[in-house]
């Protein structure tokens, strides 16, 4: 019995040591420095050791070759969609962080509201208005496509977002309630067309255009912007998109199980010339946002996203800063590095997807804006 135990212990030791030795040999054949030597390049600390562990996992040849196969086996046998995706009904996929934000406790809204109000006040000091546009996550608009239980329960599923919007409203922050806009559209028009893509985190062209129309109407209603005289036409453009949630599964074999979805877009082009919409840094309206503004706009087919359609509704070109996942803080940091973008601005439109209320990159930092040149300060005071 003792001999058997020793054999098992020895076999286990060989397997454990074999993983590291194999990894070192693979890296040596590639002409790379063995990953384990990074452990000795810095003084030991919790932060360094955690980073080393994550880098070691990412660089592992066993992870590279075995993870996709194991993920596919789990998906085929159990319907397991991995760490980032959730399988909904009728082939719909949902981003796990978006659902997590809806169902888990969250008590950080007051701090988020403070940052938004601070930004509003910094802009107001320059004579610039702020319009806040929280973009609903897909699960907030289509909870019934995630689970059949949502139909029976009914009611609002985006309580955290609703609470934040209530706090902002109480403090005088101007907003566009796209949750209400989308809920009303579903109630009045049913499910044709879908407002979100089936296997993507983002809104469909129909949902995007509905949002652009709502924001333009709100700006006009507030009297902050007068409709311009720039004329734009729409040009049909179709693309095929498998969906970013499918790509999050990080398995080509799983991706191949999902067909590409045809997406019918409309590019915004100048009337007569037919040139694709382009931003104007000198515009009186600056738009800040995340990938909900990037999709169809910088992505294919280009100039068919929220910014272009908002420009068409307002009859003017816009200025913009877009950062995937970074609308909470990173876009304001970029603005702080490019203060010239605030020159001549009357309005800043700030979009962020609701899950980033909790999960936004770099959180919600209070970002100071650089001082304006004296000549510009005087000009704004005179206006």
C-alpha positions in Angstrom: 0.0 0.0 0.0 2.9 2.3 0.9 4.5 1.6 -2.4 1.3 2.4 -4.3 1.0 5.7 -2.5 4.6 6.6 -3.3 4.0 5.8 -6.9 1.0 8.0 -7.1 2.8 10.9 -5.3 5.7 10.5 -7.8 3.4 10.4 -10.8 1.7 13.5 -9.6 5.0 15.3 -9.1 6.1 14.4 -12.6 2.9 15.7 -14.1 3.1 19.0 -12.1 6.8 19.6 -12.9 6.2 18.5 -16.5 3.9 21.4 -17.2 6.5 23.9 -16.2 9.3 22.1 -18.1 7.2 21.8 -21.2 6.3 25.4 -21.1 10.0 26.4 -20.7 11.0 24.2 -23.6 8.3 25.6 -25.9 9.3 29.2 -25.1 13.0 28.3 -25.7 12.2 26.9 -29.1 10.3 30.1 -29.9 13.4 32.1 -28.9 11.6 33.6 -26.0 12.8 34.1 -22.4 11.1 31.6 -20.1 8.0 33.1 -18.5 8.9 31.8 -15.0 12.0 34.1 -14.9 9.7 37.1 -14.5 9.2 36.0 -11.0 12.7 37.1 -10.1 12.6 40.5 -11.9 10.7 42.3 -9.2 10.6 42.3 -5.4 7.9 40.0 -4.1 4.6 41.7 -3.5 0.9 40.7 -3.7 0.4 42.9 -6.8 3.4 41.5 -8.6 2.6 37.9 -7.7 -1.0 38.3 -8.9 0.2 39.8 -12.2 2.7 37.1 -12.6 0.0 34.4 -12.1 -2.3 36.1 -14.7 0.6 36.5 -17.2 1.6 32.9 -16.7 -1.9 31.6 -17.4 -2.3 33.8 -20.5 1.1 32.6 -21.9 0.6 28.9 -21.1 0.9 26.7 -24.2 -1.5 24.2 -22.4 -4.1 27.0 -22.1 -3.5 28.0 -25.7 -4.2 24.5 -27.1 -6.4 22.9 -24.5 -8.7 25.7 -23.5 -10.6 26.1 -26.8 -11.1 22.3 -27.0 -12.4 22.1 -23.4 -14.7 25.2 -23.9 -16.2 23.6 -27.0 -16.7 20.3 -25.2 -18.5 22.1 -22.4 -20.6 24.1 -24.8 -21.6 21.1 -26.9 -22.4 18.9 -23.9 -23.8 21.4 -21.4 -24.5 24.6 -23.3 -21.8 26.3 -21.2 -21.0 29.7 -22.8 -18.0 30.6 -20.7 -17.2 33.4 -18.4 -18.6 36.3 -20.3 -21.8 35.1 -22.1 -25.2 33.8 -21.1 -27.5 31.8 -23.3 -30.9 33.3 -23.5 -34.0 32.1 -25.3 -34.5 31.6 -29.1 -30.8 31.9 -29.8 -30.3 35.2 -28.0 -27.0 35.8 -26.1 -26.4 38.2 -23.3 -23.3 39.7 -21.8 -22.8 38.4 -18.3 -21.6 41.7 -16.7 -24.8 43.4 -18.0 -27.0 40.9 -16.3 -24.8 40.9 -13.2 -25.3 44.6 -12.8 -29.1 44.1 -12.9 -29.4 41.3 -10.3 -26.6 41.9 -7.8 -26.7 44.5 -4.9 -25.2 47.9 -5.8 -24.8 50.9 -3.5 -22.4 53.0 -5.6 -24.9 55.3 -7.3 -24.4 58.3 -5.0 -20.7 58.4 -5.8 -21.4 58.1 -9.6 -24.0 60.9 -9.3 -21.4 63.1 -7.6 -18.9 62.7 -10.5 -21.6 63.4 -13.1 -22.8 66.5 -11.2 -19.2 67.7 -10.8 -18.6 67.3 -14.6 -21.8 69.2 -15.3 -20.6 72.1 -13.0 -17.2 72.2 -14.6 -18.8 72.5 -18.1 -21.3 75.1 -16.8 -18.4 77.2 -15.7 -17.5 77.4 -19.3 -21.0 78.1 -20.5 -21.5 74.6 -21.8 -24.6 72.5 -21.1 -24.5 68.7 -20.3 -27.0 66.1 -21.5 -26.6 62.7 -20.0 -27.7 59.6 -21.9 -27.5 56.3 -20.1 -27.8 53.5 -22.8 -29.9 50.5 -21.6 -28.2 47.2 -21.7 -29.9 44.5 -23.7 -31.2 42.6 -20.7 -33.0 45.7 -19.5 -34.9 46.0 -22.7 -35.3 42.3 -23.4 -35.5 40.4 -20.1 -38.0 38.0 -21.6 -35.4 37.0 -24.2 -33.1 36.0 -21.3 -35.6 34.0 -19.3 -39.3 33.2 -19.5 -39.6 34.1 -15.8 -39.3 37.7 -16.7 -42.7 37.6 -18.5 -44.5 36.3 -15.5 -42.8 38.7 -13.0 -43.1 41.8 -15.2 -42.1 45.2 -13.8 -38.8 47.1 -14.1 -35.6 45.1 -14.1 -33.2 48.1 -14.3 -33.7 49.3 -10.7 -30.1 50.4 -10.2 -30.2 52.6 -13.3 -33.6 54.0 -12.5 -32.3 54.9 -9.0 -29.2 56.8 -10.4 -31.4 58.6 -12.9 -33.7 59.7 -10.1 -30.7 61.0 -8.1 -29.5 62.9 -11.1 -32.9 64.4 -11.9 -33.2 65.6 -8.3 -29.9 67.4 -8.7 -31.0 69.1 -11.9 -29.0 67.1 -14.4 -30.7 67.0 -17.9 -31.1 63.4 -19.3 -32.7 61.4 -22.0 -34.6 58.3 -20.6 -33.9 55.7 -23.3 -35.3 53.0 -21.0 -38.7 54.6 -21.3 -38.2 55.2 -25.0 -37.4 51.6 -25.7 -40.1 50.2 -23.3 -42.7 52.3 -25.1 -41.4 51.2 -28.5 -41.8 47.5 -27.6 -45.2 48.1 -26.1 -46.5 50.0 -29.2 -44.7 48.3 -32.0 -44.1 44.8 -30.6 -40.8 43.0 -31.5 -40.4 44.1 -35.1 -37.8 45.3 -35.6 -35.5 44.2 -32.8 -33.9 47.1 -31.0 -30.8 45.0 -30.1 -28.7 42.5 -32.0 -29.4 38.9 -31.1 -25.8 37.8 -30.3 -24.2 41.2 -29.6 -24.2 43.5 -26.6 -25.2 46.5 -28.8 -28.3 48.0 -30.2 -29.5 47.3 -33.7 -29.7 50.0 -36.3 -33.3 50.5 -35.4 -32.6 50.9 -31.7 -29.7 53.2 -32.5 -31.8 55.5 -34.7 -34.6 55.6 -32.1 -32.0 56.7 -29.5 -30.5 59.4 -31.9 -34.0 60.7 -32.6 -34.8 60.9 -28.9 -31.6 62.8 -28.1 -32.0 65.3 -30.9 -35.6 66.0 -29.9 -34.5 66.6 -26.3 -31.7 69.0 -27.3 -34.2 71.0 -29.5 -36.8 70.9 -26.7 -34.3 72.3 -24.2 -33.4 75.1 -26.6 -29.7 74.3 -26.3 -29.3 73.7 -30.0 -31.0 75.2 -33.1 -31.5 72.8 -36.0 -28.7 73.5 -38.6 -29.0 73.7 -42.3 -26.6 70.8 -43.2 -28.5 68.4 -45.4 -27.9 64.6 -45.3 -29.3 61.7 -47.2 -29.4 58.0 -46.2 -27.7 55.3 -48.2 -28.6 51.6 -47.5 -25.7 49.5 -46.5 -25.8 45.9 -45.3 -23.2 44.1 -43.2 -22.9 40.7 -41.6 -22.0 40.4 -38.0 -21.6 37.3 -35.9 -21.7 39.2 -32.6 -19.2 40.4 -30.0 -20.7 38.0 -27.4 -19.9 35.1 -29.6 -16.3 36.3 -29.9 -16.1 36.6 -26.1 -16.3 32.8 -25.9 -12.8 32.7 -27.4 -13.3 29.5 -29.3 -13.3 29.4 -33.1 -15.2 26.1 -33.1 -18.0 27.6 -31.0 -18.1 30.8 -33.1 -18.6 28.6 -36.2 -21.8 27.2 -34.6 -23.3 30.7 -34.9 -24.2 32.0 -38.3 -23.5 35.6 -39.2 -26.5 37.9 -38.8 -27.4 40.3 -41.6 -27.7 43.8 -40.3 -29.3 46.4 -42.6 -27.8 49.8 -41.9 -28.2 53.3 -43.3 -25.1 55.4 -44.0 -25.4 59.1 -43.5 -24.1 61.0 -46.6 -24.0 64.6 -47.7 -26.9 65.6 -49.9 -25.9 65.8 -53.5 -22.3 64.9 -53.1 -22.9 61.6 -51.4 -19.9 61.9 -49.1 -19.9 59.9 -45.9 -20.6 61.8 -42.8 -17.5 63.2 -41.1 -17.0 64.9 -37.7 -16.2 68.5 -37.3 -14.0 69.4 -34.3 -15.3 72.9 -34.5 -19.0 71.9 -34.0 -20.9 73.4 -31.1 -21.9 69.9 -30.0 -19.5 67.4 -28.5 -20.5 63.8 -28.1 -18.8 61.5 -25.5 -19.5 57.8 -25.4 -18.5 54.2 -25.7 -18.8 51.3 -28.1 -22.6 52.0 -28.5 -21.4 55.0 -30.5 -18.6 53.2 -32.2 -20.7 50.4 -33.7 -21.8 51.1 -37.3 -19.9 54.5 -37.0 -16.2 53.6 -37.0 -17.0 50.0 -37.5 -18.4 48.8 -40.9 -20.2 50.1 -42.8 -19.0 53.4 -41.3 -20.9 56.7 -40.8 -24.0 54.7 -40.0 -24.0 54.9 -36.2 -25.4 57.1 -33.5 -23.2 60.1 -34.1 -24.0 60.3 -37.8 -27.7 59.9 -37.3 -27.8 62.4 -34.5 -26.0 64.8 -36.8 -28.6 64.2 -39.5 -31.4 64.8 -37.0 -29.8 68.1 -35.9 -28.7 69.2 -39.4 -25.1 69.7 -38.3 -21.8 67.9 -38.0 -20.7 67.0 -34.5 -17.4 66.5 -32.6 -16.9 63.3 -30.7 -14.7 61.2 -28.3 -15.4 57.5 -28.2 -13.7 54.9 -26.1 -14.9 51.3 -25.8 -15.9 50.6 -22.2 -14.4 54.0 -21.2 -17.3 56.4 -21.1 -17.3 56.6 -17.3 -13.8 58.1 -17.0 -11.5 57.6 -20.0 -13.4 59.9 -22.4 -13.2 62.7 -19.9 -9.5 62.1 -19.4 -9.0 62.3 -23.1 -11.0 65.5 -23.2 -8.8 66.9 -20.4 -5.8 66.1 -22.7 -7.5 67.8 -25.7 -9.2 70.9 -24.1 -9.3 72.6 -27.6 -12.3 70.3 -28.3 -14.3 72.4 -25.9 -13.6 75.6 -27.9 -16.9 77.0 -29.1 -19.0 74.2 -27.6 -22.5 74.8 -26.4 -23.5 71.3 -25.4 -21.8 68.0 -24.4 -23.8 64.9 -24.9 -22.5 62.1 -22.6 -23.6 58.5 -23.4 -22.6 55.5 -21.3 -24.0 52.0 -21.2 -25.8 51.2 -17.9 -23.5 48.3 -16.9 -20.6 50.7 -16.7 -22.3 52.5 -13.8 -20.6 49.7 -11.9 -18.1 48.1 -14.4 -16.7 51.1 -16.3 -13.0 51.1 -17.0 -11.1 53.2 -14.4 -14.4 53.6 -12.4 -15.8 57.1 -12.0 -13.0 59.5 -11.4 -13.5 63.2 -10.9 -11.5 64.6 -13.8 -10.5 68.2 -13.8 -10.6 70.2 -17.0 -7.6 72.4 -18.0 -8.1 76.2 -17.7 -9.3 78.0 -20.8 -7.0 80.6 -22.4 -7.8 84.1 -21.1 -9.0 85.3 -24.5 -11.5 82.4 -24.8 -12.7 82.8 -21.3 -13.5 86.4 -22.0 -15.3 85.5 -25.3 -17.5 82.9 -23.4 -18.3 85.4 -20.7 -19.4 87.9 -23.3 -21.7 85.4 -25.0 
